[in-house]
Amino acid sequence: MIFNWINHPAFRRDEQLLAVLYELGMATRKQISVISGWTEEQIEWSIKRIRKWGKTKEERDEWIKCHRLPLKYNRIGVFTLGRRGIQYVADMMNQKPRRKEAAKGQIFHYLGLNNILCRLLEAGAERSEITWLSTLEALDFLGFLYESKGIEFNPANSIRPDARLKIGGRYFWIEFDNDTEGPRQLEKKFHEYTTTLVQLDQLIDSAPIVWVTLSLARRDYLEKLWIATRRRFDRFPQMEFFVQGDETDFLLSENSFLAQKQSENHSKTTLSAL
């Protein structure tokens, strides 16, 4: 749970930054700043200090490395952990490393996924009200659900959600679609979500799968493919499809904590005026 690392009393900020990057996979300075509350200058200084733990450029990249986006994205830096950085965080967590070095080809997937969380925070959601589970944590959560029902869990055959979100009292599975997967891969994901959640009887859990993608055309394509795929099943989960940025209102809808909080604040203001 990413927010547990921020201002953790047992670790320095540099170590906290390593842990945040471990959870995010890849992130820009701005994304780290929005998620952590640290300034971009503080983040930059932490990155520089951590990289000094290596003597050569190759050793520094084993702690934190930076990939530059193409010129049309203003060459923004995208940061990720190298081998030593991953091992260091695993030691902080007292476990063996479970994450591999993030592949450069996955940059835009990671950034798109991180932006979903960033938009929630920028819209006014508080960190204390959000639980954001990374892919590995979401998979662990599924394993826990299986075990609690006495069902054998095989991660290799399970859906691997991009993230699991709790905001206020509502839950969501999160999928970011970067328009790189074909119909067979998508149908496989739809099938895995359905069989996994039906087997767990978690349809009652009312946690929709929220798909966020790049364009209206892609959103419509995903939705039509899902409608065609779900006809094979008697029971299936709720899936919602959005162009990136449009999902925020749904996640912060009238039943969510933010709207409730605004209503409560309005009531308090009204009462105090009486």
N, C-alpha and C positions, 0 to 999 in steps of 0.2 A: 504494500500500500504506500504509494509514493509520498503522500503528505506526512507520513510518520518520520521520514528522514529529515524533514526541514526543521532546523533549530533543535535537532536531537541533542540532548545534554551530554551524551557519551562520546560525541564525535565533533571534530573541528569542521568548519564550513567546507574546507577542501574535500574532506571525506564525505560530507553530506552531498556535495556536488557529484562526486563519483557515484554515489548510490542513486541519486536522481537520474543520472545518465544511464546507469545500469537498468533502471526501470523503464526509461523512455526508449532505449535502444539507440536512437539518434535524435538530435534536437539542435535548433539554433539558439543563439544567446537570448534572443527575444522570447522564444518559447520557454526556456529555462527561467527567465525573469518573471514571466506571467505566472508560471506554475509555482515557483518558489517564493516570490515576493522580494527576491534580491535584485539589486540594480544590475544592469548590464556591465557596469564598470566593476562591481564586486565579482561578478562571474568571470570577467576577463582576467582579473588579477588571480583568482583561484586557478584558472586554467594554466596561466603562466607559471604559477608556483608548482603545480602538479607536474607539468612537463619538465621542470628543472630537476625532478627526481631521476630523470635519465640524462646520461652524459652526452650521448650522440643523438642525432635526429631520429635514427631507427629506434633507440631506446625510449626517447620521448614519445614517439608514436605508439609504443607499447603501453603507455599510460592513457593518454588522450590523443586522438588524431583528429584532424580537421579536413573535411572534403569541401571544396569550393563549388558552388552551384554555377551553371553557365552564366555568361555575361548578361543575358536578358533578365536574370534574377539578381543582378548587381553583385555577382560573385559572393553572395552571402555564405558565410561559413557554417557548415553543419558538423557538429561534434559527436564523437562516439568513443567508446572505450576500446583500448587495445587489450592484448592478452594480460598484461600485468594489472591493468585497471580492473578487469573483470575478476581476476584472482583476489585482488585486494578487497573488493566488495564482498566476494564470497566468504573471505575470512571474517569480515565484519559481521556477516550473517551466520557464521559458524557452520557453514555447509560447503559442499563441493560446488564448483562453478556449474551452473545450469544453462547459462547463456553463452552462445558463441559470439564471436565478433560479428557485428552487424554488416551485412553485405552492402557494398556501395550501390548496387542496383536497386536496393530497397529504400533509398533515401526518401523518395517522394511518398512512399507508403507511410513511412514513419512520420514524416512531417504532416501529412494529411490527417493521420490519426491523432497526433498531438494537438493539432489545431482544434479538434472537437472539444477537447478538455479546455484549451485556452479560451475558446469562445464562451464557454460556460462561466469561467471566472471573470472574463471581461464584461459579461452581461450582468454581473452582480452576485453570482453564487459564491458562497464563502467556502474556504477550504475545509473548515470544520464540518460542513454539511455534505461533503462529497467523499465517497469511497470510490477509488479508481483502481481496478485490478488490471495489471498487465496481462499479456497473453499467457505467460507461465502461471501467474496467480489465478487467472480465470480457469485454466486447465486444472490446477490444484483444487479449485472450488468444485468443479464438476466431479473430480475424484472423490471429494468429501461427500457430495450428494449421493454418489453411487454407493460408497461404503456404508453410509447411514441407512441405506435401504437393503443392505446385504447383497448388492449386485457387484460382480467382478468388474473392475474398471481397467480398460486397455487404452492408454493414451494414443497408441498408434491408430486405433480405429475410431477415435472420438473427434468430434468437431473441435477445432482450435480457435475459439473466439479471439478477435483482436483485442477486446477489452470487455470488462464487466463494470457497469456503472451503477452506483447507488447514489441517489440525490434526494435528500429528504427521506420520505418513506417509499420511494419508487425505485424499481430496479430495471435495468436495461442491459441487453447484450449489444455490443457495438462492433460493427464491421465497416471498415473503410475500403471502398472499391476504387482502385486507381485506373480502371478501364484497361486492365492488362489480361484479365482472365476470360477465356472463351466459354461457350454455353455448357460444355461438359463439366468443366471445373466448377462453374456456378451451380449447376444442377446437383453436383456431388455435395457442395456445401449446403444447399437447401435440404437435400436428403439427410445429411448427417445431423443438421440442426433438428429436423423433425423427429428422426428416430431416437436421437439422444434425449430430447426433452419429453417425448411421449413415454419412453421407457422409464424415465424418472418421475413421470406424472407431474412434471413441472409446468405444464400448460396452465395449471391453476395458479401458479406463482405469478402469473400476469406480467412477466418480464418480456416485453417485445424485443425483437431483434431489429435494431435500427441500422439501416444501411445508408451510408453517406458516400456520394460519388461526385464526379466532376461536372457533369452537364445534365441538362434536362433530357436530352436524347438518351443518355446512358441510364438515367433514373427510370425513364419509361420502359426501356428495354429490360432492366432488372425486374421491374414490377410485372411485366407481361410474362416473363420467363417463370417467375414465382407462381403466378396464377395457373400457368400450364402445368407446373411441376406438382403443385399441391393437390391436384385432382387425383393423384395416385393414392392419397391418404384419406382415411376417415377422420383423423384428428391431426391438426397441425398448429404450430405456434403463430402468433401474430407477428407479421413483418411489416415494417414501415420503411419507405424509401424517400430519400431527400437529396437535393443538390446541396453541396457543402455550404454551410451558413444557414440554410433553412431549417436544419434539425434543432437548432438552439431553442426556438420557440416551442417546439414539441417537447423537448426535454424539460423545459421550464414552463410547462403548460399550467392551466388553472388548477390542476390537482397537485402541482408540485410545491415544494417548500417555499420557493421564492415568492410565488403569488400569495400563498398563505401568509408569509411573513409581511409582505407589503400590506395585506388586509389587516393583519394584527397591528402593524405600526399606525395605519390609518385610524383604527379603532381607538388606540391609545391616545393619539393626537386629538381625536374628537372628544374623548372623555376628559382629557386634561383641559379642554377649552370650556367645558361645562361648569 
